[in-house]
């Protein structure tokens, strides 16, 4: 069976139905790899600052989506502040999969089962296009950050901190 690249996931179906321009970018996912975002950046030959990972957190009992560069780490205090919560903790991976309809390592901020409040790290605005998961491991979508904001209803906030020392 040939791999679908335009309408193969809920994320690409949503973008296509909304008329949002994007580029599907498939790559070979290495089984056993858990650094999904860094793997994507390397496989696609793209600067890791332009590749964003989708994380789910529990902010005062409400599930929220944070989209941050793979070169950084989610700052839970900053995320809590961005959504007006007292505290945020990482969501259980099984809950994240149930609520989004995607598997860990392939969770896209687009086309999730339930529309969740989304925060995109402000660094995304530094680029003409960014990469986010397309809805499965080994598949990213390249699109303009403003299109991601429009499609997800995201707010921009500084919610990532660098992991470089």
Long-range contacts (C-beta under 8 A, 24 or more apart in sequence): 8-134, 8-135, 8-136, 8-139, 9-108, 9-111, 9-134, 9-135, 9-136, 9-139, 10-101, 10-102, 10-108, 10-110, 10-111, 10-112, 10-113, 10-135, 11-108, 11-110, 11-111, 11-133, 11-134, 11-135, 11-141, 12-111, 12-134, 12-135, 12-141, 13-111, 14-110, 14-111, 14-151, 15-110, 15-111, 15-141, 15-143, 15-151, 18-151, 20-143, 20-147, 20-150, 20-151, 21-143, 21-144, 21-147, 22-141, 22-142, 22-143, 22-147, 23-129, 23-141, 23-142, 23-143, 24-134, 24-139, 24-141, 25-131, 25-134, 25-139, 25-140, 25-141, 25-142, 26-138, 26-139, 26-140, 27-138, 27-139, 27-140, 28-138, 29-105, 29-137, 29-138, 34-105, 36-105, 36-106, 36-133, 36-137, 37-70, 38-70, 38-71, 40-70, 40-131, 40-133, 40-140, 41-70, 41-71, 41-131, 44-131, 44-140, 46-131, 49-123, 49-126, 49-127, 50-127, 50-129, 50-130, 50-131, 51-130, 51-131, 51-140, 52-120, 52-121, 52-124, 52-130, 52-131, 52-132, 53-133, 54-107, 54-108, 54-109, 54-132, 54-133, 55-90, 56-90, 56-91, 56-95, 56-96, 56-99, 56-100, 56-107, 56-116, 57-88, 57-89, 57-90, 57-91, 58-88, 58-89, 58-90, 58-91, 59-83, 59-85, 59-87, 59-88, 60-85, 60-86, 60-87, 60-88, 62-117, 63-91, 63-95, 63-96, 63-99, 63-116, 64-88, 64-116, 64-117, 64-118, 64-119, 65-109, 65-112, 65-116, 65-117, 65-118, 65-119, 65-152, 65-154, 66-118, 66-119, 66-121, 66-159, 67-109, 67-118, 67-119, 67-120, 67-121, 67-124, 67-132, 67-148, 67-154, 68-121, 68-159, 68-160, 69-121, 69-123, 69-124, 69-160, 71-162, 71-163, 71-164, 72-121, 72-123, 72-160, 72-161, 72-162, 72-163, 73-160, 73-161, 73-162, 73-163, 74-159, 74-160, 75-158, 75-159, 75-160, 75-161, 78-157, 78-158, 78-159, 78-160, 78-161, 79-119, 79-157, 79-159, 81-157, 82-119, 82-155, 82-157, 82-159, 83-117, 83-119, 102-133, 102-135, 102-136, 103-136, 103-137, 105-133, 105-137, 106-133, 106-134, 106-135, 106-136, 106-137, 106-138, 106-139, 107-133, 107-135, 108-132, 108-133, 108-134, 108-135, 108-141, 109-133, 109-148, 109-152, 109-154, 110-135, 110-141, 110-148, 110-151, 110-152, 111-135, 115-153, 117-153, 118-152, 118-153, 118-154, 118-155, 119-154, 119-155, 119-156, 119-157, 119-159, 120-145, 120-148, 120-149, 120-152, 120-154, 120-155, 120-156, 120-157, 121-156, 121-157, 121-158, 121-159, 121-160, 122-156, 122-157, 122-158, 122-159, 123-158, 123-160, 124-148, 124-156, 125-156
